[in-house]
């Protein structure tokens, strides 16, 4: 959780509704949620659950506004940490929630969560022309780590015990 957001761990039944684009009666989705990227992440989550069981804390999270409980996007891990302690993340917000600092706020919280759970490195990427996403990752503490003809790559790496990690900005 953050000052303005709740990062709600997605359950399998919620992921199924995201894939179908059908909220239940208790769920409040902002217009534009789920996006194609949210549905893709939910499918990946369901595939992981089917293959290896619940991925635990290294799952997808719905980004909900504390103020009204409305889901405005998603973020999460593509999979649990690999043998090197690396994870890859993704995130997205509905258009009406962009430009308010929500993505950076949510990503900072996810990075801190990863750090305190022993992750050594978090990686992410964005299309070269997605300057807003580049700013989000940079604002959350990630640094450019290269690019190819399509994507710019970002990462943050930690060394030492997780307890040594202070707040990152």
C-alpha positions in Angstrom: 0.0 0.0 0.0 1.0 3.6 -0.5 -0.4 6.9 0.5 -2.9 6.9 -2.4 -2.9 3.4 -3.7 -3.7 -0.2 -2.7 -1.8 -2.9 -4.5 -4.2 -5.7 -4.4 -2.8 -9.2 -5.1 -4.7 -10.8 -7.9 -6.5 -14.1 -7.2 -7.2 -16.7 -9.9 -10.9 -15.9 -10.0 -10.1 -12.2 -10.4 -7.7 -13.0 -13.2 -10.3 -15.0 -15.0 -12.7 -12.0 -14.8 -10.0 -9.7 -16.1 -9.4 -12.0 -19.1 -13.1 -12.1 -19.7 -13.5 -8.4 -19.2 -16.3 -8.9 -16.7 -16.1 -7.5 -13.2 -18.1 -9.1 -10.4 -20.6 -7.0 -8.5 -18.2 -6.0 -5.8 -15.4 -4.8 -8.2 -15.1 -1.2 -9.4 -13.1 -0.8 -12.6 -12.2 2.6 -14.0 -13.2 3.1 -17.6 -10.5 1.4 -19.8 -9.7 -1.3 -17.3 -8.7 -4.0 -18.1 -6.5 -3.1 -21.0 -5.0 -5.6 -23.4 -1.8 -5.6 -21.3 -3.9 -6.3 -18.2 -5.6 -9.2 -19.9 -2.2 -10.5 -21.1 -0.7 -10.3 -17.6 -3.8 -12.1 -16.1 -3.4 -14.9 -18.7 0.3 -15.2 -17.8 -0.7 -15.4 -14.1 -3.3 -18.1 -14.8 -0.8 -20.1 -16.9 1.7 -19.9 -14.0 -0.9 -21.0 -11.5 -1.8 -24.0 -13.8 1.9 -25.0 -14.2 3.4 -24.4 -10.8 0.6 -23.4 -8.5 0.1 -20.0 -6.8 3.2 -17.8 -7.5 2.8 -16.3 -4.0 3.8 -12.7 -3.6 5.5 -12.6 -7.0 2.1 -12.2 -8.8 0.1 -9.6 -10.5 -1.4 -6.7 -8.5 -4.4 -4.5 -9.3 -3.7 -0.9 -8.7 -6.6 0.6 -6.8 -7.2 4.1 -5.6 -7.5 4.3 -1.8 -10.0 7.1 -2.1 -12.8 5.1 -3.9 -11.5 1.6 -4.4 -11.6 1.8 -8.1 -9.1 -0.3 -10.1 -7.0 2.0 -12.3 -4.4 -0.4 -13.6 -2.1 -3.3 -12.8 1.5 -4.1 -12.2 3.4 -7.1 -11.2 6.0 -9.7 -11.8 6.3 -11.8 -14.9 7.4 -14.7 -12.8 9.1 -15.5 -9.4 12.8 -14.6 -9.1 15.1 -16.8 -11.2 18.2 -18.6 -9.9 20.1 -15.3 -9.9 17.4 -13.5 -7.9 16.2 -11.5 -10.9 12.6 -10.6 -11.8 11.0 -8.7 -14.6 8.1 -6.4 -14.0 5.4 -4.7 -16.0 2.7 -2.1 -15.3 0.0 0.0 -16.9 -2.7 2.5 -16.0 -5.9 3.5 -17.6 -5.6 6.7 -19.6 -7.7 8.8 -17.1 -5.2 7.9 -14.3 -2.0 8.8 -16.1 0.0 11.9 -15.4 -0.8 11.9 -11.6 2.3 10.0 -10.4 0.3 6.8 -9.7 2.5 4.6 -11.8 5.8 5.8 -10.2 4.2 5.5 -6.7 3.0 1.9 -7.4 6.3 0.9 -9.0 8.3 2.3 -6.0 6.2 0.2 -3.7 6.7 -2.9 -5.9 10.4 -2.3 -6.0 10.6 -2.0 -2.2 8.6 -5.2 -1.9 10.9 -7.0 -4.2 14.0 -5.7 -2.3 12.6 -6.8 1.1 11.8 -10.3 -0.4 15.4 -10.9 -1.4 15.3 -9.9 -5.1 18.7 -8.9 -6.4 17.7 -7.2 -9.6 14.4 -5.9 -11.1 14.2 -5.4 -14.9 11.7 -3.7 -17.0 11.3 -2.3 -20.5 9.3 0.1 -22.6 9.0 0.9 -26.3 11.5 3.6 -27.4 8.8 6.1 -28.0 7.1 5.6 -24.6 8.9 8.4 -22.9 6.3 8.5 -20.1 7.1 5.0 -19.1 10.9 5.8 -19.2 10.2 8.6 -16.8 8.1 6.3 -14.5 10.9 3.7 -14.2 13.5 6.4 -13.7 11.4 8.2 -11.0 11.0 4.9 -9.2 14.8 4.4 -9.1 15.5 2.2 -12.1 18.2 3.1 -14.5 18.6 2.7 -18.3 20.4 -0.6 -19.1 20.5 -0.6 -22.9 18.2 -0.7 -25.8 17.5 -2.4 -29.1 15.7 -1.3 -32.2 12.3 -1.5 -30.4 12.8 -1.3 -26.6 14.7 0.6 -23.9 15.6 -1.5 -20.9 15.7 -0.4 -17.3 16.9 -2.1 -14.1 17.7 -1.6 -10.5 20.2 -3.9 -8.7 20.8 -4.3 -4.9 23.7 -5.8 -3.1 23.9 -6.7 0.6 21.1 -7.7 3.0 17.6 -6.5 2.3 17.6 -4.9 5.8 20.2 -2.4 4.5 17.7 -1.1 2.0 16.3 2.2 2.9 13.5 4.0 1.2 14.2 4.5 -2.5 13.0 7.5 -4.4 
